[in-house]
């Protein structure tokens, strides 16, 4: 469904950071409208940051803790296991006496050719502060360009059950059956993150969280958490777009870069390049979605200067009750990202036509508190609050990449699987 420009990126010297999104409002109450029912705060799970291009959580399996990438764009869990060929990570999962070998295998492959496979085991797993559940996951024994040193030992999916590899089970489904409110929320900072299970903390947002409907989830057309985007604007000036301009929009913590249809990106680039403030700060420079033109440089420019001078970015979502709501995000937290030495890079890429859809990845999620309200089939967004801003030098993803860059991989719909 989604084009090959969707990228899942790793920390293999190829990532770039976005500073956190703040806001001017001190209102930390949850919107009491029908679109935004009050919810409990849930369990706060601290996340690690892989250079702000992926985020990890600690997953305990039978007494051993593994670092797992957090992915709302897939649902199965994979963990590097004893005997894994070329994994190069520790610890490795070794089934204990309580583990159940299902005598099945599963494999996942992404658009860039990276992937993994292994035996499916059922074992007791738990996430910080939550009860243990018996999860069927893949003990990875074969992989191709998936692991990056020892920064993580696998991936844990929080997506819809429609994305499950055959023979595996969904953590969210099991936790919900055990009594957890079916909700997960994220605040992604440059150096860390937070994931809330069962609710969210409204103080992690700079203004009230508002909700937009999820698109219907089904096996054939949309097995993802997807929403509609109503419009985008720069400096308060609308690009004049509609939901038809974007197509269905996947929201995915496991994909690093955000993408929009080519026509939308061209409108965005035109708005920035024609800004008098941009011309003043980066004279003679032009942004473009190419290897050569993706970044602009002013040796004296800082993130604070860019945010103060360039037009802020806004993204609008439809309300279920009618109309739209808007989330305002500073330039270096939305469409530009600091790469060090006064260099700033374009934080989007294009994905064909509206029929190919759009994707909100970590480059844009880093500016918002995002709430996946699975029970009510809606998603909440608000400007993020509570992160520490930082200029961190990154290599822009449009530049040549190492061959072993596991997160330049396509969305889950492009995977293949096999069951024995």
C-alpha positions as CSV (number, residue, x, y, z in Angstrom):
1,X,0.0,0.0,0.0
2,X,2.8,2.4,0.9
3,X,5.6,3.2,-1.5
4,X,9.3,2.2,-1.1
5,X,10.3,5.6,0.1
6,X,9.1,4.7,3.6
7,X,12.3,4.3,5.5
8,X,13.1,2.5,8.8
9,X,16.4,3.9,9.9
10,X,19.0,2.8,12.5
11,X,21.7,4.5,14.5
12,X,24.5,3.2,12.2
13,X,25.9,6.7,11.7
14,X,23.0,7.7,9.5
15,X,20.4,9.3,11.7
16,X,19.6,12.9,12.5
17,X,17.8,14.3,15.5
18,X,14.9,16.6,16.0
19,X,14.7,18.7,19.1
20,X,11.6,18.4,21.1
21,X,8.4,20.3,20.5
22,X,7.2,22.8,23.1
23,X,4.5,25.4,23.0
24,X,3.2,28.6,24.4
25,X,0.2,27.1,26.3
26,X,0.3,26.0,29.9
27,X,-3.0,24.2,29.7
28,X,-2.3,20.6,30.5
29,X,-5.9,19.4,30.8
30,X,-7.3,16.7,28.5
31,X,-9.9,18.0,26.0
32,X,-13.3,17.2,27.5
33,X,-15.1,17.2,24.1
34,X,-16.7,14.0,22.8
35,X,-13.6,13.6,20.6
36,X,-11.3,13.4,23.6
37,X,-12.6,11.4,26.5
38,X,-10.6,11.6,29.8
39,X,-8.3,8.7,30.3
40,X,-6.0,7.5,33.1
41,X,-2.3,8.3,33.0
42,X,-1.4,4.7,32.4
43,X,2.1,3.1,33.0
44,X,5.0,5.3,31.9
45,X,7.7,3.1,30.2
46,X,11.0,5.0,29.7
47,X,12.4,4.6,26.2
48,X,15.9,4.7,24.9
49,X,16.8,6.8,21.8
50,X,18.8,5.4,18.9
51,X,20.0,8.9,17.7
52,X,16.3,10.0,17.6
53,X,15.6,7.8,14.7
54,X,14.3,4.8,16.6
55,X,13.3,4.2,20.2
56,X,13.7,1.1,22.4
57,X,12.1,-0.4,25.5
58,X,13.3,-3.0,28.0
59,X,11.5,-6.3,27.5
60,X,11.9,-8.9,30.2
61,X,11.6,-12.6,29.1
62,X,11.9,-15.2,31.7
63,X,14.2,-13.0,33.9
64,X,16.4,-11.6,31.1
65,X,16.0,-8.1,29.8
66,X,16.3,-7.4,26.1
67,X,16.4,-4.0,24.3
68,X,13.6,-4.0,21.7
69,X,12.7,-1.4,19.1
70,X,9.2,0.0,19.6
71,X,7.1,-0.3,16.4
72,X,3.5,0.7,16.0
73,X,3.7,-0.3,12.3
74,X,4.1,-4.0,13.0
75,X,2.7,-6.4,15.6
76,X,4.9,-9.4,16.0
77,X,7.9,-9.5,18.3
78,X,11.3,-10.8,17.4
79,X,14.2,-11.4,19.7
80,X,17.8,-12.5,18.8
81,X,18.2,-16.0,20.1
82,X,21.0,-18.5,20.8
83,X,22.5,-19.7,17.5
84,X,21.6,-16.5,15.6
85,X,23.7,-16.3,12.5
86,X,25.6,-13.0,12.3
87,X,23.5,-11.2,14.9
88,X,26.4,-9.9,16.9
89,X,24.3,-8.9,19.9
90,X,23.9,-9.9,23.5
91,X,22.1,-11.1,25.5
92,X,20.6,-13.8,23.3
93,X,17.3,-15.5,24.1
94,X,17.6,-19.1,25.3
95,X,14.3,-20.9,25.9
96,X,13.9,-22.0,29.5
97,X,12.0,-24.9,30.9
98,X,8.8,-22.9,30.9
99,X,9.0,-21.9,27.2
100,X,6.8,-23.6,24.7
101,X,8.3,-24.4,21.2
102,X,5.3,-24.1,18.9
103,X,7.1,-26.0,16.1
104,X,6.4,-23.1,13.8
105,X,8.7,-20.6,12.1
106,X,8.1,-17.1,10.8
107,X,10.1,-14.6,8.9
108,X,9.9,-10.9,8.2
109,X,11.5,-9.1,5.3
110,X,11.5,-5.3,4.6
111,X,11.7,-3.3,1.4
112,X,15.4,-2.8,1.5
113,X,16.1,-6.5,1.8
114,X,16.7,-6.6,5.6
115,X,14.8,-9.1,7.7
116,X,14.9,-11.9,10.2
117,X,13.5,-15.4,10.8
118,X,13.3,-18.1,13.4
119,X,11.3,-20.5,15.6
120,X,8.2,-19.3,17.3
121,X,8.2,-19.7,21.1
122,X,5.6,-18.9,23.7
123,X,7.1,-17.5,26.9
124,X,6.4,-15.1,29.7
125,X,7.2,-11.5,28.8
126,X,6.7,-8.2,30.7
127,X,7.4,-4.5,30.2
128,X,8.4,-2.2,33.1
129,X,5.5,-1.7,35.5
130,X,3.1,-4.1,33.7
131,X,2.0,-7.7,34.4
132,X,3.6,-10.6,32.6
133,X,1.7,-12.2,29.6
134,X,2.5,-15.4,27.7
135,X,3.5,-14.1,24.2
136,X,4.2,-16.1,21.1
137,X,7.2,-14.4,19.4
138,X,10.0,-15.2,17.0
139,X,13.3,-16.4,18.5
140,X,15.5,-15.0,15.7
141,X,18.2,-17.3,14.4
142,X,18.7,-15.9,10.9
143,X,18.9,-12.2,9.9
144,X,20.0,-10.0,7.1
145,X,21.2,-6.4,7.8
146,X,18.7,-6.1,10.6
147,X,20.9,-5.7,13.7
148,X,23.2,-2.7,14.2
149,X,25.9,-3.6,16.8
150,X,24.5,-4.2,20.2
151,X,22.2,-1.2,20.4
152,X,19.1,-3.5,20.4
153,X,18.3,-7.2,20.3
154,X,15.0,-7.2,18.5
155,X,11.8,-5.5,17.7
156,X,8.4,-5.4,19.5
157,X,5.3,-4.6,17.6
158,X,2.3,-2.7,19.0
159,X,0.3,-2.5,15.8
160,X,-3.1,-4.0,14.9
161,X,-3.5,-7.8,15.0
162,X,-4.0,-7.8,11.2
163,X,-0.3,-7.4,10.9
164,X,0.7,-10.4,13.0
165,X,3.0,-13.0,11.4
166,X,1.1,-16.3,11.4
167,X,1.7,-18.2,14.7
168,X,2.7,-15.1,16.7
169,X,0.4,-13.2,19.1
170,X,-0.1,-9.5,19.9
171,X,1.2,-8.0,23.2
172,X,-1.6,-5.3,23.1
173,X,-4.3,-8.0,22.7
174,X,-2.9,-10.0,25.6
175,X,-2.4,-7.1,27.8
176,X,-5.9,-5.8,27.1
177,X,-7.4,-9.2,27.9
178,X,-5.5,-9.0,31.2
179,X,-7.3,-5.8,32.0
180,X,-5.2,-3.0,30.5
181,X,-7.0,-0.1,28.8
182,X,-6.2,-0.5,25.0
183,X,-4.2,2.7,24.6
184,X,-0.6,3.5,24.0
185,X,1.0,6.9,23.8
186,X,4.4,8.3,22.9
187,X,6.6,11.3,23.6
188,X,9.8,11.0,21.6
189,X,12.7,13.2,22.7
190,X,16.1,13.5,21.0
191,X,17.9,11.6,23.8
192,X,15.1,9.5,25.3
193,X,11.4,8.9,25.1
194,X,8.3,7.8,27.0
195,X,5.7,5.3,26.2
196,X,2.5,5.1,28.2
197,X,0.5,1.8,28.3
198,X,-3.1,2.0,29.3
199,X,-3.4,5.8,29.1
200,X,-1.2,9.0,28.7
201,X,0.1,11.8,30.8
202,X,-1.5,15.1,29.7
203,X,1.4,17.1,31.2
204,X,3.6,15.7,28.4
205,X,1.7,18.0,26.0
206,X,2.0,21.8,25.8
207,X,-1.7,22.1,25.1
208,X,-4.8,20.0,25.3
209,X,-4.7,16.7,23.4
210,X,-7.4,16.5,20.6
211,X,-8.5,13.5,18.8
212,X,-9.0,12.5,15.1
213,X,-10.7,9.3,14.0
214,X,-8.6,6.3,13.0
215,X,-9.4,4.9,9.5
216,X,-11.1,1.5,9.6
217,X,-8.6,-1.3,10.2
218,X,-9.0,-4.4,8.0
219,X,-6.9,-7.2,6.5
220,X,-6.9,-6.1,2.9
221,X,-7.0,-2.3,2.6
222,X,-5.6,-0.9,5.9
223,X,-4.0,-3.2,8.5
224,X,-2.4,-0.1,10.2
225,X,-3.1,2.7,12.6
226,X,-4.0,5.3,10.1
227,X,-5.6,8.8,10.1
228,X,-6.4,11.6,7.7
229,X,-4.4,14.8,7.4
230,X,-6.6,17.8,6.6
231,X,-4.0,20.4,5.7
232,X,-0.5,21.8,6.4
233,X,0.6,25.4,6.8
234,X,3.7,27.5,7.2
235,X,3.7,30.7,9.3
236,X,-0.1,30.6,9.5
237,X,-0.5,30.3,5.7
238,X,-2.4,27.2,4.6
239,X,-1.1,25.2,1.7
240,X,-4.7,24.8,0.6
241,X,-4.7,21.0,0.9
242,X,-7.4,18.5,1.8
243,X,-7.6,15.0,3.1
244,X,-7.6,13.8,-0.6
245,X,-4.2,15.4,-1.0
246,X,-2.6,13.1,1.5
247,X,-4.4,9.8,1.2
248,X,-4.5,7.5,4.2
249,X,-1.7,8.4,6.6
250,X,0.0,5.7,8.6
251,X,1.4,6.7,12.1
252,X,4.4,4.6,12.8
253,X,7.0,4.8,15.6
254,X,9.1,2.2,13.7
255,X,9.7,4.4,10.7
256,X,12.1,7.2,11.1
257,X,11.4,9.6,8.3
258,X,8.0,11.1,7.4
259,X,6.7,11.1,3.9
260,X,3.9,12.7,1.9
261,X,2.9,12.5,-1.8
262,X,5.2,14.3,-4.2
263,X,2.6,17.1,-5.0
264,X,2.3,17.8,-1.2
265,X,6.1,17.9,-0.7
266,X,6.5,20.2,-3.7
267,X,4.0,22.6,-2.1
268,X,5.9,22.4,1.3
269,X,9.3,23.0,-0.3
270,X,7.9,26.0,-2.3
271,X,6.5,27.6,0.8
272,X,9.8,27.3,2.7
273,X,12.1,28.2,-0.2
274,X,10.0,31.3,-1.0
275,X,10.0,32.5,2.5
276,X,11.8,35.8,2.9
277,X,13.1,34.6,6.3
278,X,14.6,31.5,4.7
279,X,16.2,33.5,1.9
280,X,17.7,35.9,4.6
281,X,19.0,33.1,6.8
282,X,20.2,30.8,4.0
283,X,21.0,33.2,1.1
284,X,21.4,31.5,-2.3
285,X,20.3,28.2,-0.9
286,X,17.4,26.0,-1.9
287,X,15.9,23.0,-0.2
288,X,15.0,20.0,-2.4
289,X,14.4,16.3,-1.7
290,X,17.6,15.1,-3.4
291,X,21.0,13.9,-2.1
292,X,22.6,17.2,-3.1
293,X,19.8,19.6,-2.1
294,X,18.4,18.1,1.0
295,X,20.4,20.3,3.4
296,X,21.3,24.0,3.6
297,X,24.1,25.6,5.6
298,X,24.8,28.9,7.5
299,X,27.8,28.4,9.8
300,X,26.5,30.9,12.3
301,X,22.9,29.5,12.4
302,X,21.7,27.8,15.5
303,X,18.4,25.9,16.1
304,X,17.2,28.7,18.3
305,X,17.9,31.2,15.4
306,X,16.1,28.9,12.9
307,X,13.1,28.5,15.1
308,X,12.9,32.3,15.8
309,X,13.3,33.3,12.1
310,X,11.6,30.7,9.9
311,X,7.9,30.1,9.6
312,X,6.5,27.6,12.1
313,X,4.9,24.4,10.7
314,X,1.3,23.4,11.4
315,X,-0.5,20.1,10.7
316,X,-4.2,19.9,10.8
317,X,-6.4,16.8,11.5
318,X,-10.2,16.3,11.2
319,X,-12.3,16.2,14.3
320,X,-15.0,13.5,14.4
321,X,-17.5,16.2,15.4
322,X,-16.7,18.3,12.4
323,X,-14.0,20.8,11.6
324,X,-10.3,20.5,12.2
325,X,-7.8,21.0,14.9
326,X,-4.2,22.2,14.4
327,X,-0.9,21.2,16.0
328,X,1.8,23.9,15.8
329,X,5.4,22.8,15.7
330,X,8.7,24.8,15.5
331,X,10.8,24.5,12.3
332,X,13.6,22.4,13.8
333,X,11.0,20.0,15.3
334,X,9.1,19.4,12.1
335,X,10.5,20.2,8.6
336,X,14.1,20.9,9.3
337,X,16.6,19.0,11.5
338,X,20.0,20.2,12.7
339,X,23.0,18.3,11.4
340,X,25.8,20.3,13.0
341,X,28.0,23.1,11.9
342,X,25.0,25.3,11.0
343,X,23.6,22.7,8.5
344,X,19.9,21.9,8.5
345,X,18.3,19.2,6.5
346,X,14.8,18.6,5.0
347,X,12.9,16.2,7.3
348,X,10.4,14.8,4.7
349,X,10.6,12.7,1.6
350,X,8.0,12.1,-1.1
351,X,6.0,8.9,-1.6
352,X,4.4,9.1,-5.0
353,X,0.7,10.0,-5.3
354,X,-2.1,10.3,-2.7
355,X,-3.1,6.8,-3.7
356,X,0.2,5.7,-2.1
357,X,-0.7,7.5,1.1
358,X,1.4,9.4,3.6
359,X,3.3,8.4,6.8
360,X,4.0,10.2,10.0
361,X,7.3,8.8,11.3
362,X,9.7,9.8,14.1
363,X,10.8,13.0,12.3
364,X,7.3,14.4,12.9
365,X,6.2,12.4,15.9
366,X,9.2,14.0,17.7
367,X,7.2,17.2,17.7
368,X,4.0,15.8,19.2
369,X,2.5,13.8,22.0
370,X,0.8,11.0,20.0
371,X,-2.0,8.9,21.6
372,X,-3.2,5.7,20.0
373,X,-6.7,5.2,21.5
374,X,-7.4,1.7,20.2
375,X,-10.6,1.2,22.1
376,X,-12.3,4.3,20.6
377,X,-10.5,4.0,17.2
378,X,-9.1,7.5,17.4
379,X,-5.7,9.1,17.6
380,X,-4.8,12.1,19.8
381,X,-2.1,14.8,19.0
382,X,-0.8,17.8,20.8
383,X,2.5,19.8,20.8
384,X,5.0,17.9,22.9
385,X,6.3,19.3,26.3
386,X,9.0,18.1,28.7
387,X,11.9,17.2,26.3
388,X,15.3,18.9,26.6
389,X,16.3,20.6,23.4
390,X,19.6,19.7,21.8
391,X,21.5,20.3,18.6
392,X,23.0,16.9,17.7
393,X,25.0,16.4,14.5
394,X,23.4,13.7,12.3
395,X,24.0,12.5,8.8
396,X,20.9,13.2,6.6
397,X,19.2,10.0,5.4
398,X,19.3,11.1,1.7
399,X,23.1,10.8,1.8
400,X,24.8,7.5,0.8
401,X,24.2,5.0,3.5
402,X,26.2,2.0,4.9
403,X,24.9,-1.3,3.4
404,X,24.0,-2.5,6.9
405,X,21.5,0.2,7.7
406,X,18.6,-1.9,9.0
407,X,16.0,0.9,9.3
408,X,15.9,2.0,5.7
409,X,13.2,-0.7,5.4
410,X,9.7,-0.4,4.0
411,X,6.5,-0.7,5.9
412,X,5.1,-3.9,7.2
413,X,2.8,-4.3,4.2
414,X,5.8,-5.1,2.1
415,X,7.0,-7.9,4.2
416,X,6.9,-11.6,3.3
417,X,6.3,-14.4,5.8
418,X,6.4,-18.1,6.0
419,X,5.1,-20.7,8.4
420,X,6.3,-24.3,8.7
